Structure formats: C-alpha cells, structure tokens
Amino acid sequence: MTKIAVTYDHGQIWQHFGKTEFFKIYTVDEGRLTGTRVVSTGGLGHGALAGFLADQNVEAVICGGIGSPMIDRLAAAGIKAYPGVTGDADRAVASLIAGTLAVNEDAVHSGCHHHE
C-alpha cells in the first residue's frame, strides 16, 4: 500500500508548498486507488511539513512550486516529490499511478520565499 499526498485547494493542486493548508492523501494498493481523505496542516509552515507528511506515512507528494531545501527534507523523510504540477488533484494522482505524470523541475526554486 502506498500513500500519495497532494497540496490541495478546492480540487486543485495548491501552488505554494510552504503555505499548504490542506493535503489530500490518496491510498493506492496494487496500482488501484482505494481511498482518499483531506487533512489540515493546522497552520504548520515550511519546516514542519515534511515531518507532518512522514507522520501520515506518505511516500510521495505532488505539488506546484517548492524550494530545493524542502525537497531535501522530504527525501530525508523517505518522501519522493513531484514538483511543478498544476490542475486537478485527482487527475494528477491518476497520472502518477499510470506512470504518465509530467513534472516541471523549473518549479523548484533555490530557497524559501517567506515574503510570498
């Protein structure tokens, strides 16, 4: 069983990882979607989100823009990041399961932008 998290806002992929208020977590078993749930981050910021996802047993995260330090934190927690994805969250997960998800590495920036 695998858990995939998506930065989530009203069905769409939220584009600023560090300001994510909700993740939609998808449970996948043998290539088949078996469940979903939306979880609040409770206002956690940049530094705490990798631990939050690890506590949810997430193995992959689909997101929009994200800083390279956060990609490193996610990797250290055993979580693979798929950055630069836009649009419908459910479709993105279906694409990941099918092996056709297109990512945009240009959405990874060198640092955190706390002023955004």
TIDOPA-307749 format. One record per residue (C-alpha): residue number from 1; residue in one letter; z, y, x. Coordinates in steps of 0.2 Angstrom, whole numbers, plus 5000, padded with zeros to 4 digits. Example, Ala and Ser with C-alpha at 12.3 -4.5 7.8 and 13.67 -1.06 7.14 Angstrom:
BEGIN
{atom 1,"A",{5039,4978,5062}}
{atom 2,"S",{5036,4995,5068}}
***
This chain:
BEGIN
{atom 1,"M",{5000,5000,5000}}
{atom 2,"T",{4995,5017,5006}}
{atom 3,"K",{5001,5034,5001}}
{atom 4,"I",{4990,5049,5002}}
{atom 5,"A",{4996,5067,4999}}
{atom 6,"V",{4985,5082,4994}}
{atom 7,"T",{4990,5100,4995}}
{atom 8,"Y",{4990,5104,4976}}
{atom 9,"D",{4987,5118,4964}}
{atom 10,"H",{4981,5115,4946}}
{atom 11,"G",{4970,5101,4950}}
{atom 12,"Q",{4963,5109,4966}}
{atom 13,"I",{4966,5107,4984}}
{atom 14,"W",{4978,5121,4990}}
{atom 15,"Q",{4970,5130,5005}}
{atom 16,"H",{4986,5136,5015}}
{atom 17,"F",{4995,5120,5021}}
{atom 18,"G",{5011,5130,5026}}
{atom 19,"K",{5013,5138,5009}}
{atom 20,"T",{5011,5122,4999}}
{atom 21,"E",{5022,5122,4984}}
{atom 22,"F",{5016,5105,4977}}
{atom 23,"F",{5008,5089,4984}}
{atom 24,"K",{5000,5077,4973}}
{atom 25,"I",{5004,5060,4980}}
{atom 26,"Y",{4992,5045,4977}}
{atom 27,"T",{4997,5027,4979}}
{atom 28,"V",{4982,5016,4984}}
{atom 29,"D",{4983,4997,4985}}
{atom 30,"E",{4969,4987,4992}}
{atom 31,"G",{4957,5001,4990}}
{atom 32,"R",{4962,5004,4972}}
{atom 33,"L",{4971,5019,4965}}
{atom 34,"T",{4987,5013,4957}}
{atom 35,"G",{4997,5028,4954}}
{atom 36,"T",{5000,5047,4956}}
{atom 37,"R",{5014,5060,4955}}
{atom 38,"V",{5016,5078,4958}}
{atom 39,"V",{5031,5083,4969}}
{atom 40,"S",{5038,5100,4973}}
{atom 41,"T",{5041,5105,4991}}
{atom 42,"G",{5056,5115,4984}}
{atom 43,"G",{5050,5130,4994}}
{atom 44,"L",{5050,5121,5011}}
{atom 45,"G",{5040,5130,5024}}
{atom 46,"H",{5029,5126,5039}}
{atom 47,"G",{5041,5117,5050}}
{atom 48,"A",{5049,5106,5036}}
{atom 49,"L",{5033,5099,5028}}
{atom 50,"A",{5029,5085,5040}}
{atom 51,"G",{5047,5078,5038}}
{atom 52,"F",{5045,5080,5019}}
{atom 53,"L",{5029,5070,5018}}
{atom 54,"A",{5037,5057,5030}}
{atom 55,"D",{5051,5055,5018}}
{atom 56,"Q",{5039,5052,5004}}
{atom 57,"N",{5031,5038,5015}}
{atom 58,"V",{5014,5047,5016}}
{atom 59,"E",{5002,5040,5028}}
{atom 60,"A",{4988,5053,5026}}
{atom 61,"V",{4986,5071,5020}}
{atom 62,"I",{4971,5080,5013}}
{atom 63,"C",{4972,5099,5014}}
{atom 64,"G",{4962,5115,5017}}
{atom 65,"G",{4967,5127,5031}}
{atom 66,"I",{4981,5120,5043}}
{atom 67,"G",{4987,5125,5060}}
{atom 68,"S",{4985,5114,5075}}
{atom 69,"P",{5004,5113,5078}}
{atom 70,"M",{5006,5106,5061}}
{atom 71,"I",{4993,5093,5064}}
{atom 72,"D",{5003,5088,5079}}
{atom 73,"R",{5019,5087,5069}}
{atom 74,"L",{5010,5077,5056}}
{atom 75,"A",{5003,5065,5069}}
{atom 76,"A",{5020,5063,5077}}
{atom 77,"A",{5027,5058,5060}}
{atom 78,"G",{5013,5045,5058}}
{atom 79,"I",{5003,5055,5046}}
{atom 80,"K",{4984,5057,5048}}
{atom 81,"A",{4977,5075,5042}}
{atom 82,"Y",{4960,5078,5034}}
{atom 83,"P",{4958,5097,5035}}
{atom 84,"G",{4946,5109,5028}}
{atom 85,"V",{4943,5100,5011}}
{atom 86,"T",{4940,5110,4996}}
{atom 87,"G",{4938,5107,4977}}
{atom 88,"D",{4945,5094,4966}}
{atom 89,"A",{4960,5084,4972}}
{atom 90,"D",{4956,5068,4963}}
{atom 91,"R",{4938,5068,4969}}
{atom 92,"A",{4944,5071,4987}}
{atom 93,"V",{4955,5056,4986}}
{atom 94,"A",{4942,5045,4978}}
{atom 95,"S",{4930,5050,4993}}
{atom 96,"L",{4943,5046,5006}}
{atom 97,"I",{4946,5029,4998}}
{atom 98,"A",{4927,5026,4998}}
{atom 99,"G",{4926,5032,5016}}
{atom 100,"T",{4915,5047,5012}}
{atom 101,"L",{4927,5062,5013}}
{atom 102,"A",{4919,5076,5023}}
{atom 103,"V",{4932,5086,5033}}
{atom 104,"N",{4929,5103,5041}}
{atom 105,"E",{4938,5104,5058}}
{atom 106,"D",{4935,5123,5058}}
{atom 107,"A",{4949,5124,5046}}
{atom 108,"V",{4961,5120,5059}}
{atom 109,"H",{4967,5136,5067}}
{atom 110,"S",{4977,5138,5084}}
{atom 111,"G",{4994,5144,5076}}
{atom 112,"C",{5004,5148,5061}}
{atom 113,"H",{5000,5164,5052}}
{atom 114,"H",{5016,5169,5045}}
{atom 115,"H",{5009,5185,5038}}
{atom 116,"E",{4997,5177,5026}}
***
